[in-house]
Amino acid sequence: MEDFVHSKVVGEQWTHLQLSCHLQSLYPGVRGFSVRSIQRFCASKDIHRTSQLDTNEVEQAVTEAVTKVGPTYGRKTMKGLLASEGKVIGEERVGRALRQVNPVHHHARQTVTARLINPIPYHADYFGHKLHIDQNEKLVMYGVTHICAVDGYSRMIVGFLSMPIKNTVEIYSNLYRPILSEYGLWDQIRVDQGKEWYLMLFIQEQLAHLRHNTQRPPHLQTSSKLNHSVERMWVEINGRVNYPIKSCLISLQESGEINMEDEHVKFCVSWFSIRVANVGTAMAVSSWNHHRIPGKKGGIPIQLMRENNMAMSVPYTLIPEATDAVQLMESKGSHLTWFSSFGSDPLANRVDLAQQSC
């Protein structure tokens, strides 16, 4: 019972009232599950929704986090980042700590006026209803392209991929297929009108009969500007990952330390930049999925996913490998590009050295 209560209160952030109602529904007529009883039990076992750290410890945790992610995280996403690391601290305490340890940037966040506003009403019925996928090419001149997949209901980021140049086979193999394996099949995928989505959308059509709601079109291609649910994510990723990296790369290029006309240098810059970006995007994604989104339809993305997950599980044997998917699509008359290169790999002909660098 202690492990169960701990998982709900600490892991899923349930209130004592939620836990009381849940236990009473599981064990009707059994005494000892009142809110007051739950409160006493949690107190005796030192189980708390929020951290018991003192103010100095909270400020230290926030200072360490700011050192890792920079000054752009506000109280909500900072709370999400700390929660993803197992440090469950109240939003107000995190906000106070940010004001204390980083007052200049706190003031800048408070006074910023740039906001994305979506005037079009949006609705998704459950996790698994709409999957929004989009690309970001803010670092494309340095061989970094991001692909992000966001569930429309929970606003949870369910997939993120960085590659040198967008490629339909790599998007299918390293983004769409892992999403199917981990979460299941969405009723509908929404993307822009780019050709890089074709293999993913083709397999979505092949599996369309396995969806929760087969009455909806399996995918929808619209203008990128109408893909609001995922477009908003780029504001977070740009400010916290792309712009700092881009600033450094521009400085290196202007000082002559990197020559983007050299094919070997292009490859190396892309290779290294992707790996640097992966560190920042991993933290940004984890923070986003664990932070509380305000508003009537808000909540914590990862919890919303757990509470109303209707993505349909697909047998692994029915999800084709990339090779099989390409062959199937090309048998219908299509022609796909297997690999898109950025620059020239200096170790292309030295397998021994390439293996050492991995």
C-alpha positions, -999 to +999 in steps of 0.1 A: +000+000+000+028+024+008+044+020-026+010+025-043+003+057-023+038+070-030+034+064-068+001+082-069+010+112-046+046+117-056+048+102-091+014+113-105+008+143-081-026+131-069-043+151-041-054+133-009-090+138-021-083+121-054-066+092-037-094+088-012-120+087-039-100+062-059-094+038-029-131+040-019-141+030-054-117+001-053-128-011-018-164+000-012-175-002+024-140-006+037-131+019+065-099+039+066-099+056+033-112+091+043-092+122+033-081+126+069-069+090+071-049+094+039-034+126+052-023+109+084-009+079+065+011+101+042+025+121+071+035+089+090+053+076+059+068+110+049+050+110+016+045+145+002+033+159-032+060+186-031+096+187-019+105+190+017+137+208+008+144+240+027+147+273+008+185+271+005+182+236-010+156+247-035+177+277-046+206+254-050+186+230-071+173+259-093+208+274-096+222+240-109+193+237-133+198+273-147+235+264-151+225+235-174+197+251-194+204+288-193+181+317-183+151+311-205+132+286-183+103+302-164+087+288-132+064+263-150+090+247-172+117+249-145+093+230-122+088+205-150+125+201-155+131+195-117+101+171-116+116+151-145+147+147-123+127+135-093+127+169-075+090+177-070+090+213-058+060+236-057+056+262-086+056+292-062+088+281-045+105+276-079+093+310-089+107+326-058+140+308-062+143+320-099+136+356-087+163+352-061+191+335-081+185+351-115+167+384-110+177+400-143+164+373-165+133+369-143+125+405-150+131+400-187+107+370-188+081+391-169+082+420-194+084+401-227+055+409-250+061+383-277+033+357-276+018+334-301-020+336-301-042+311-319-076+327-327-090+295-341-108+272-316-090+239-313-103+206-300-089+171-295-110+145-277-083+123-262-046+113-264-044+095-297-069+117-316-045+141-334-007+139-338+009+171-350+043+168-367+065+197-379+100+206-388+123+234-376+152+246-399+166+275-378+200+257-379+196+242-414+227+262-427+248+243-401+233+208-409+207+206-381+170+200-388+146+192-360+113+172-363+088+173-334+057+152-328+030+165-304-002+150-293-030+175-297-050+166-266-023+164-239+002+186-258+028+160-248+058+158-270+059+121-280+088+122-305+117+144-313+144+139-339+174+159-351+191+151-385+215+168-409+189+171-437+152+162-436+147+127-451+115+107-454+131+074-447+149+086-416+117+103-403+098+071-407+126+049-392+137+071-363+105+091-354+072+076-366+081+039-361+093+044-325+062+064-318+040+036-330+060+011-309+059+031-277+025+048-278+003+033-305-016+045-336-032+080-337-065+085-354-050+113-375-016+128-383-014+165-392+016+178-412+024+205-437+026+199-474+063+188-476+074+156-494+094+144-464+063+130-447+053+108-476+066+074-463+052+080-428+017+090-442+018+060-466+022+036-436-004+055-417-028+047-445-018+010-445-026+008-408-057+030-408-081+002-402-065-004-367-072+031-354-096+039-326-119+060-348-117+048-384-142+075-396-116+102-396-091+107-425-059+090-414-039+122-422-043+158-431-018+181-449-023+218-444-003+250-445+024+249-418+009+281-403-022+261-394-004+234-375-006+255-343-002+227-317+033+219-328+043+254-340+041+267-304+068+241-294+093+259-316+092+290-295+104+269-266+131+250-286+144+281-304+149+302-272+164+274-252+184+254-278+186+268-313+194+304-308+222+299-283+238+273-306+233+295-337+249+325-320+280+304-312+283+290-347+279+324-364+306+337-341+329+309-351+322+314-387+327+351-387+360+347-368+372+322-395+375+293-371+351+272-392+348+273-430+314+262-441+326+260-478+348+230-468+328+198-472+346+180-444+341+209-421+304+210-430+300+174-420+318+178-387+299+210-377+267+192-384+277+161-365+288+180-335+260+205-335+233+178-336+248+161-305+250+195-286+214+202-296+203+167-285+214+176-249+193+207-248+163+193-266+162+163-243+159+185-213+134+209-230+112+180-240+113+164-205+106+197-189+077+204-212+061+170-206+063+174-168+052+211-165+017+223-158-001+240-187-024+267-173-060+272-184-093+254-185-080+227-207-045+227-191-028+201-170+005+182-170+010+166-204+023+133-192-006+130-167-032+139-193-017+111-215-020+085-187-056+096-179-071+095-214-049+074-237-068+061-267-039+055-291-044+020-304-016-005-297-003-021-329+014-055-330+050-050-336+050-075-364+026-052-383+050-022-382+073-026-412+110-020-410+122+009-430+135-013-458+101-031-461+082+001-459+103+017-487+099-014-509+062-015-504+058+022-513+081+020-543+061-010-555+032+014-559+053+036-582+071+060-559+108+067-557+123+076-523+157+090-514+173+067-488+200+091-475+206+128-476+241+140-468+254+173-455+290+177-464+315+149-467+324+124-439+362+125-435+360+089-421+339+076-449+366+053-461+381+045-427+357+021-410+383+014-382+385+051-372+347+056-375+341+028-351+366+044-326+347+077-328+313+062-319 
